[in-house]
Amino acid sequence: MNGTGETVTAGEVVSGWDAGTRANFRQKVVVARHNLHERPEFSDAALAALIERHPRDMTDFCTMGDLDEGADSWRAGDPGDRSGAELMDSVRKGKLWINLRRAMTDDAVYRPLFEAMVADMKRLNPGYRALNHESGILISSPTAQVFIHSDVSETILWHVRGKKRIRVYPAEAPYVTDERMEAILHLEQTEDLPFDPSWDDACEAVDLEPGMFTAWPLHGPHRVQNLEGLNVSVTMEIVTPESMLKNGVLHANGVLRRKFGINPKSADTDGPGAYLKLVLSKASKKLFRENKPMPKSERTFDIDPDAPTGFRDRGAA
């Protein structure tokens, strides 16, 4: 039983989901439990093996600066021919971040877990309809962080190892604006946002330990700070009919502004006008090709488990 007297529902992965969490899901920041941290797929040996077999063109090796340096301090590195175990050792001692994109979605070992997670979320939330899911694995250092950004998809963060704090800000101005989301959706900029430290007064902070997961409303700006230990998390990005419509309206507003000189005032998703904008958005993507801005891809350091930070800047002695 939970605190409300309702029986906690146990799924294959999700270990608790009550009526209050269900009502707030996708509307507010919610926190619940899972059992991924008990699975052998997230041991050191299993993760090292995954790093070795996961396609390198789907893997990001990065480091970053301090909070006041922001996203401009984010830079890419070269893993060389290091083994998965060596790369894990480097992450454990350094300030590194490994993103195994689509690992949960595509890898044969992890795909069954991913399917169980999706099945649990659908079963526990009647009426929840996902059009598409994409899920990866993040492995990061005790001192790593991810700067404030806004995802275009709905997001769930499943925490597996270590401790981290996620701060989620309201999905409204000044934290994020419709104009900023238009630019992101038109691929004119990455999902990074400007940041004012005073905004922390308005955030909702969640400290995640193994076995916890959290979700927040669409476009909610957020940043992540690791607190302790080697951190492992699973990210899940979801396209729903609601997110597709909202993004379609914002994208269509951008088309009207950029291509036709019209300045739409509303980003509402109610009424037939919103669906007309969704049609316009889809049609414009076929007519006008846009190149996605990529994070910095120049490799400025080499991962080295013998270095005090787990890597060596190129050009350093």
N, C-alpha and C positions, 0 to 999 in steps of 0.2 A: 504493500500500500504506500502511496505518497502522502504528502502533507495535506492534501485536499480530501483524502479518503478514497481516491480513485486508484484502482489497481494499475500499477506500472506495467506497461506493455513491453515484453521482451521480444526482440527480433533476432535475426541471425547476427547482426552487427550492432544495431541500436539497442541499448540496454534499458532505456527509460524515456518515455515521451508522454507527458500528461496533457489534460485538456487545456490547461493554461498555455503551455508551450505550443500546442497545436494552433490555438487561436491567435497567438502572436507571431507565428512563423511567417516570415516574409514581410511582416508589418513593423516589427521591432527587432532589437537585438535579442536573440534567444541562445540559451546554452543547454546542452543535454549531454548524455553519456553514450559511449560506444565501447567496443572491446578490441579494437584493432591493435592496441598496445600489447595484448596478450598473444598475438599471432606470431608464429615463427617467421612469417614473411618480412617482419620488421626488425629482425636480429641484425647484428653487425655483419655476419657472414652473408645473410640473404641480401642485404642492401649492397654490400660490396660486389656480389655477383651480378646484381641488377645494373649497377653502374657500368660494369664491364661489358654487358651485352646490350645495353640500351643504345640506340643509334646516337652517335656523337652529334649529328646535325639536329638532334632533338634534345640536346643536353646543354645547359648553360652553366658555366663556371665563372662566378663573379665575386667581387669584393666591393666595399663601399666605405665612405667616409663617415664623419660624425653627423649628428642631426642637423647642425647649422649649415653643413655643406650641401645637404639636400641631394636630389637625384642626379645633379651634375657630377657628383663624386662616384657614381656607379660606373664600374668598368669591368671588362671581360678579361679572362685569363686562359692560359693554355694548360691542360692537364698532362700533355706529353704522353708518354707511354706508361705512366704510373698505373699500378694495379688498383683495383677497387679498394682493397684494404689500405693502401698507401693514401689514396684520396680521402678515405674516411678519417685516417689519422691526421691529415692536414686540416680537415674541417674541424676536428676536435680541438686543435690547438690554435687555430688561426681566426681570421675574420672573413670567412668564406661562405658562399651560398651556392648550392648546387640545385638546379631545377631540372628534374627529369620529366620533361613535358610529355603528357599523355601516357605516362608509365602505367597508371592504373587502368586506363582505357584499352591500351594496346598489348601490354605484356601478358603472355599466356599464364604466368604464375599469379599475377595480381588481378587479372580480369574477373575471375570468379568473386573475389572480394568486392570489387567495384559493382558488379551486378547485384550482389547481396545488399550493398549500401543503398543502391537505387531502389531496389524492391522494397526495402524497409521504409524509406522515406515516402514512397507512393502509398504503401499500405497504411501507414500511420497518419497520413494526411489526405483524407477523402476529398476528391476534387482536384488534387494537385496533379497537374499535367505538365510533364517535361517533354519538349520537342527534341532536345538534344542535350547530351552531357559530354563534358570533357574533364578528365581528371589526371592530375600529375602528382609527383612526390617531391617535396622540398627537404633537403638535408642541409643544415646550416650550423654555424659556429655559435658558441655561447654568447659572443658579443655582436653577432650579426643583427641587422635590422633591415626593414623594408620601408621606404619613405612613403609619405601620403600619396594615395592614388585612388581612382574610382574605376571599378570594373564595369564593363558594359553588360556583362552577364550577371545573373543572380549567383551568389557565391556561398559555399559552405566550407569551413575550414575545420578539418578533423585533426586533432593534435594527438601525436603518438608517443613522442619521446622528448625529454627535456622540459623546460618551462619557458613560456613566452607571454608577453602582454600584447593584446591587440586593443587599439583605441579606435572606436567607430564614431564618426561625426555625422551630424544630421545631413541628409541628402537635400540640402537647400543652400541658398546663398547665405553667407559669403563662402561657405566651405566648398561648394561646387555650384556652378551656374548652368542654366540651359545652354548658354553660349559656349561654355567650356565643353559640355558634353557633345554639342554639335561638332566642335572642332575635333574631338576624339573620334566620333562616329564618321566624320569625313576624312579620317586618317591624316589630318593635318598636324597632329601631335600624338605623343604617347599618352598613356593613362595617368601619368604623373601630374600632380597638382601643386600649386604654390602653397606654402604653409606659414602660418602665424602661430608661434608657441602659445599665445593667449587662448587659442581655440581649444586647448586641452580642458579648459573650464567647462566646455559644452560637450565634451566627448563622453561616451560610455566605455569604460575600460574593463576588460575581461582578462583575468590571469588564467591561462590555460595550462593544465597539467595533463599527463598521459591519461587517456580515456575520456577526454572532454572534447566536444565540438561546438562550434558556434556558427550562426548565420545572421544576416542583417538585411535590411531593405535594399532593393535595387539602387545602384549608383551611390550607395552610402560611402563617403570617403573614409579611408582607414589607413592606419600605419601599424607596423608590427615591430616590437622590440624583444629580442631574446633576453632571457633573464638568467638562465642556468643550464649548463650541460649541452651536449650535442642535441640539437633539435631536429625532430623529424615530424613533418606534417603532410597531410594529404589535402590537396585543394580540389574542389569540385566546382566547375562553372556550368551553369544550367541556363538554357534558353527555354523560356515558357511563353505561352501566348501573350501574357501580360507584358513581359520584358520585350518581346518582339514588337508589340504595338507601341509601347513607349519609345523604344529606340527608333521605330519607323517614323513616328511623329516628329521626333527631334531631328532625324536625318532629313526628312522631307522639308522641315522648316529651313534647314541649311541649304537644301537645293533651291527653294524659292528665293532665299536671300542671295545665294552665290550665282545662280544661273539666270534668274529672271528679275532681280532687283526688287523683289517684293519683301516686305519686312513683317512677317507674321508675328502676332502678339501672343498667341496661345500655344501651349504645349499640352493642352488637355487631351485625355484619351477617351473622353466620353462623346458619344454621338457619332453620326455617320461621317462627319468631317475627318475624324481620326482615322477611319478605315480608308478614306480616299487618300489621305496622306501616306498611309502604309503602302497603298498601291503605287503612288508616285515614287516613294522611296525605292521600292523593288525595281520599278521600271528604270529609274535613274541609274541604279547600280549596273544595269546592263548597258546603258547608253554611255555613261561617263566612267571611265576606269580611273581609279585612284591608287596611288602607291602608298602602302602602309609605312609610317615612320618607324624605324627600328631603333631599339636601344643601342648604345655604343657597342660596336662589334670588334673594334680594333683590340687585339690582345696586347695588354700592357704589362702582364706579369706571367710567371711560370709557377705552377704549383710545385712545392718542394716540402715534403714532410720533415726534412731536417732543419728547415728555417724556423726561427722562433715564432713567426706569424703564420707558418704553413705555406708561405709563398715568397717568391723573390721578384721584385720589380725588375723589368728588363733594363739593362744598362747598369744595374747595381753590381758592385764588386762582390 
